[in-house]
Amino acid sequence: MDTIREQQRAFQHDLLTDLQDMLGSREITAILIADQYGRPALEVVDSQSRTRRVFVHLAFLWFYWGDERDERISCLRLPTAADRIEGAAREGWREGEQGELGIDLMKILDAHRS
């Protein structure tokens, strides 16, 4: 089990490193970190010097920086993802705390069983 988790973290790290490089070339400050749970993330600074963390959701292959619908984008098209995150950072992160994206896959399975 640890090997799978390590492979997942390595994949997340690689995706975030590629995103970090793209954002850096666009003069967006992004620092690769590990959060308190060991998840890799990018701390991205917006135009008002506020920081949000960008994570990778592996089940859906998303980059996400909150729990709102417009705060996630596919990892599969990295330039498009970088465009979107750059735009959000230049515009400024939304007010309030950063929401955590929580998707209960069991609810999705239960919906299909009914």
GROMACS elastic network, one bead per residue, 0.5 to 0.9 nm:
[ bonds ]
;  ai    aj funct       b0    kb
    1     4     6  0.53077   500
    1     5     6  0.63759   500
    1     6     6  0.86409   500
    2     5     6  0.50086   500
    2     6     6  0.59731   500
    2     7     6  0.85122   500
    3     6     6  0.50035   500
    3     7     6  0.61354   500
    3     8     6  0.85834   500
    4     7     6  0.50471   500
    4     8     6  0.61513   500
    4     9     6  0.86215   500
    5     8     6  0.50187   500
    5     9     6  0.61521   500
    5    10     6  0.85392   500
    6     9     6  0.51122   500
    6    10     6  0.61106   500
    6    11     6  0.86323   500
    7    10     6  0.50185   500
    7    11     6  0.61843   500
    7    12     6  0.86138   500
    8    11     6  0.51142   500
    8    12     6  0.61726   500
    8    13     6  0.84906   500
    8    58     6  0.77921   500
    9    12     6  0.50268   500
    9    13     6  0.59815   500
    9    14     6  0.85729   500
    9    38     6  0.85006   500
    9    39     6  0.68670   500
    9    40     6  0.67819   500
   10    14     6  0.61618   500
   10    15     6  0.86989   500
   10    40     6  0.86421   500
   11    14     6  0.50853   500
   11    15     6  0.62684   500
   11    16     6  0.85956   500
   11    58     6  0.88634   500
   12    15     6  0.52017   500
   12    16     6  0.61205   500
   12    17     6  0.84963   500
   12    39     6  0.83191   500
   12    40     6  0.65125   500
   12    41     6  0.82404   500
   12    55     6  0.80431   500
   12    56     6  0.59347   500
   12    57     6  0.83471   500
   12    58     6  0.76565   500
   13    16     6  0.51601   500
   13    17     6  0.59959   500
   13    18     6  0.86352   500
   13    32     6  0.82565   500
   13    39     6  0.87708   500
   13    40     6  0.58050   500
   13    41     6  0.77125   500
   13    56     6  0.87263   500
   14    17     6  0.50677   500
   14    18     6  0.62811   500
   14    19     6  0.86547   500
   15    18     6  0.52572   500
   15    19     6  0.62834   500
   15    20     6  0.85951   500
   15    56     6  0.78379   500
   15    63     6  0.89808   500
   15    75     6  0.75386   500
   15    78     6  0.85949   500
   16    20     6  0.59101   500
   16    21     6  0.85492   500
   16    32     6  0.73431   500
   16    40     6  0.76963   500
   16    41     6  0.68794   500
   16    42     6  0.66328   500
   16    54     6  0.82399   500
   16    55     6  0.78064   500
   16    56     6  0.75889   500
   16    63     6  0.85603   500
   17    21     6  0.62389   500
   17    22     6  0.87208   500
   17    32     6  0.71683   500
   17    42     6  0.84266   500
   18    21     6  0.52000   500
   18    22     6  0.64251   500
   18    23     6  0.87563   500
   18    78     6  0.80176   500
   19    22     6  0.51120   500
   19    23     6  0.61144   500
   19    24     6  0.84298   500
   19    30     6  0.87724   500
   19    42     6  0.86631   500
   19    78     6  0.68874   500
   19    79     6  0.83622   500
   19    81     6  0.80624   500
   19    82     6  0.64199   500
   20    23     6  0.51561   500
   20    24     6  0.59315   500
   20    25     6  0.85791   500
   20    28     6  0.86662   500
   20    29     6  0.82939   500
   20    30     6  0.57479   500
   20    31     6  0.72110   500
   20    32     6  0.74175   500
   20    42     6  0.72490   500
   20    44     6  0.89171   500
   20    82     6  0.87205   500
   21    24     6  0.50828   500
   21    25     6  0.62822   500
   21    26     6  0.88059   500
   21    30     6  0.85449   500
   22    25     6  0.52591   500
   22    26     6  0.66177   500
   22    27     6  0.89908   500
   22    28     6  0.87850   500
   22    78     6  0.84664   500
   22    79     6  0.75998   500
   22    82     6  0.64940   500
   23    26     6  0.50396   500
   23    27     6  0.64080   500
   23    28     6  0.51527   500
   23    29     6  0.71217   500
   23    30     6  0.68760   500
   23    44     6  0.89517   500
   23    82     6  0.62531   500
   23    83     6  0.84823   500
   23    85     6  0.82546   500
   23    86     6  0.67847   500
   24    28     6  0.52589   500
   24    29     6  0.61445   500
   24    30     6  0.67839   500
   25    28     6  0.74913   500
   26    29     6  0.88345   500
   26    86     6  0.77370   500
   28    44     6  0.72760   500
   28    45     6  0.70209   500
   28    46     6  0.77312   500
   28    47     6  0.89326   500
   28    86     6  0.68306   500
   28    89     6  0.77117   500
   28    90     6  0.83116   500
   29    43     6  0.79910   500
   29    44     6  0.57318   500
   29    45     6  0.55588   500
   29    46     6  0.80330   500
   30    42     6  0.57777   500
   30    43     6  0.53525   500
   30    45     6  0.66016   500
   31    41     6  0.81923   500
   31    42     6  0.52954   500
   31    43     6  0.51094   500
   31    44     6  0.66576   500
   31    45     6  0.88764   500
   32    40     6  0.70914   500
   32    41     6  0.58530   500
   32    43     6  0.64787   500
   32    44     6  0.89817   500
   33    38     6  0.88396   500
   33    39     6  0.82167   500
   33    40     6  0.57601   500
   33    41     6  0.53835   500
   33    42     6  0.60389   500
   33    43     6  0.70767   500
   34    37     6  0.75203   500
   34    38     6  0.50668   500
   34    39     6  0.51661   500
   34    41     6  0.58467   500
   34    42     6  0.83561   500
   35    38     6  0.51852   500
   35    39     6  0.53729   500
   35    40     6  0.64719   500
   35    41     6  0.68474   500
   36    39     6  0.74545   500
   37    40     6  0.89299   500
   39    55     6  0.78386   500
   39    56     6  0.88307   500
   40    54     6  0.88373   500
   40    55     6  0.68340   500
   40    56     6  0.79770   500
   41    53     6  0.59484   500
   41    54     6  0.54206   500
   41    56     6  0.74641   500
   42    52     6  0.79999   500
   42    53     6  0.53298   500
   42    55     6  0.67662   500
   43    51     6  0.60552   500
   43    52     6  0.56003   500
   43    54     6  0.64466   500
   44    50     6  0.81493   500
   44    51     6  0.54216   500
   44    52     6  0.54415   500
   44    53     6  0.61389   500
   44    54     6  0.71249   500
   44    85     6  0.88668   500
   44    89     6  0.74144   500
   45    48     6  0.78157   500
   45    49     6  0.55367   500
   45    50     6  0.54448   500
   45    52     6  0.66574   500
   45    53     6  0.89061   500
   45    89     6  0.66925   500
   45    90     6  0.89440   500
   45    92     6  0.87841   500
   45    93     6  0.88896   500
   46    49     6  0.52797   500
   46    50     6  0.54039   500
   46    51     6  0.63456   500
   46    52     6  0.79352   500
   46    86     6  0.85783   500
   46    88     6  0.76921   500
   46    90     6  0.57405   500
   46    91     6  0.74400   500
   46    92     6  0.52358   500
   46    93     6  0.64860   500
   47    50     6  0.74143   500
   47    89     6  0.61346   500
   47    90     6  0.50353   500
   47    91     6  0.67011   500
   47    92     6  0.55854   500
   47    93     6  0.84994   500
   48    51     6  0.88858   500
   48    89     6  0.86808   500
   48    90     6  0.83955   500
   48    91     6  0.87577   500
   48    92     6  0.63061   500
   48    93     6  0.84337   500
   49    92     6  0.86285   500
   50    89     6  0.89189   500
   50    92     6  0.77985   500
   50    93     6  0.73105   500
   51    89     6  0.89841   500
   51    93     6  0.80525   500
   52    65     6  0.64829   500
   52    66     6  0.83496   500
   52    89     6  0.88473   500
   52    93     6  0.73909   500
   52    98     6  0.69297   500
   53    64     6  0.82485   500
   53    65     6  0.57138   500
   53    66     6  0.82893   500
   53    98     6  0.81274   500
   54    63     6  0.63660   500
   54    64     6  0.54380   500
   54    66     6  0.80762   500
   54    85     6  0.88660   500
   55    62     6  0.81183   500
   55    63     6  0.55818   500
   55    64     6  0.53952   500
   55    65     6  0.64091   500
   56    60     6  0.88566   500
   56    61     6  0.68185   500
   56    62     6  0.56402   500
   56    64     6  0.63572   500
   56    75     6  0.78674   500
   57    60     6  0.59012   500
   57    61     6  0.54981   500
   57    62     6  0.50938   500
   57    63     6  0.63465   500
   57    64     6  0.72050   500
   57    75     6  0.89775   500
   57   101     6  0.85643   500
   58    62     6  0.67875   500
   58    63     6  0.88477   500
   59    62     6  0.80911   500
   60    74     6  0.78392   500
   60    75     6  0.88512   500
   61    73     6  0.83842   500
   61    74     6  0.58310   500
   61    75     6  0.54218   500
   61    76     6  0.70497   500
   62    72     6  0.61133   500
   62    73     6  0.52539   500
   62    75     6  0.50754   500
   62    76     6  0.80413   500
   63    71     6  0.83604   500
   63    72     6  0.54931   500
   63    73     6  0.54073   500
   63    74     6  0.61309   500
   63    75     6  0.57871   500
   63    81     6  0.75776   500
   64    67     6  0.76868   500
   64    70     6  0.89809   500
   64    71     6  0.56122   500
   64    73     6  0.65245   500
   64    74     6  0.87261   500
   64   100     6  0.89458   500
   64   101     6  0.76189   500
   65    68     6  0.86474   500
   65    71     6  0.54848   500
   65    72     6  0.64522   500
   65    85     6  0.87217   500
   65    98     6  0.72079   500
   65    99     6  0.77683   500
   65   100     6  0.80053   500
   65   101     6  0.82852   500
   66    69     6  0.84444   500
   66    70     6  0.85558   500
   66    71     6  0.53237   500
   66    72     6  0.73145   500
   66    97     6  0.87585   500
   66    98     6  0.53217   500
   66   100     6  0.56584   500
   66   101     6  0.62158   500
   67    70     6  0.83862   500
   67    71     6  0.64328   500
   67    72     6  0.79543   500
   67    98     6  0.75756   500
   67   100     6  0.54306   500
   67   102     6  0.76507   500
   68    71     6  0.52572   500
   68    72     6  0.76443   500
   68    99     6  0.76414   500
   68   101     6  0.81428   500
   69    72     6  0.64951   500
   70    73     6  0.78292   500
   71    85     6  0.85476   500
   71    88     6  0.85963   500
   72    81     6  0.86673   500
   72    84     6  0.89498   500
   72    85     6  0.88099   500
   73    76     6  0.88365   500
   73    77     6  0.88217   500
   73    80     6  0.83932   500
   73    81     6  0.59317   500
   73    84     6  0.77348   500
   73    85     6  0.86078   500
   74    77     6  0.64123   500
   74    78     6  0.78133   500
   74    80     6  0.84083   500
   74    81     6  0.65878   500
   75    78     6  0.57365   500
   75    80     6  0.87814   500
   75    81     6  0.66126   500
   76    80     6  0.88954   500
   76    81     6  0.83298   500
   77    80     6  0.55267   500
   77    81     6  0.62516   500
   77    82     6  0.87526   500
   78    82     6  0.60600   500
   78    83     6  0.85525   500
   79    82     6  0.50515   500
   79    83     6  0.61681   500
   79    84     6  0.87147   500
   80    83     6  0.50167   500
   80    84     6  0.62933   500
   80    85     6  0.86995   500
   81    84     6  0.51629   500
   81    85     6  0.61631   500
   81    86     6  0.83977   500
   82    85     6  0.51925   500
   82    86     6  0.58299   500
   82    87     6  0.83826   500
   83    86     6  0.51529   500
   83    87     6  0.60859   500
   83    88     6  0.86634   500
   84    87     6  0.50926   500
   84    88     6  0.62261   500
   84    89     6  0.86243   500
   85    88     6  0.50649   500
   85    89     6  0.60844   500
   85    90     6  0.85237   500
   86    89     6  0.51284   500
   86    90     6  0.60668   500
   86    91     6  0.84800   500
   87    90     6  0.51664   500
   87    91     6  0.60174   500
   87    92     6  0.83574   500
   88    91     6  0.51063   500
   88    92     6  0.58687   500
   88    93     6  0.62697   500
   88    94     6  0.87189   500
   89    93     6  0.60662   500
   90    93     6  0.83487   500
   91    94     6  0.89010   500
   92    95     6  0.86799   500
   93    96     6  0.88130   500
   93    98     6  0.89561   500
   94    97     6  0.85682   500
   94    98     6  0.84716   500
   95    98     6  0.85469   500
   96    99     6  0.86670   500
  103   106     6  0.88405   500
  103   107     6  0.85741   500
  103   108     6  0.88449   500
  104   107     6  0.55960   500
  104   108     6  0.69809   500
  105   108     6  0.50758   500
  105   109     6  0.63257   500
  105   110     6  0.86469   500
  106   109     6  0.50139   500
  106   110     6  0.60407   500
  106   111     6  0.85544   500
  107   110     6  0.50086   500
  107   111     6  0.61372   500
  107   112     6  0.87555   500
  108   111     6  0.51860   500
  108   112     6  0.65784   500
  108   113     6  0.89064   500
  109   112     6  0.52568   500
  109   113     6  0.63803   500
  110   113     6  0.50393   500
  110   114     6  0.65178   500
  111   114     6  0.55662   500
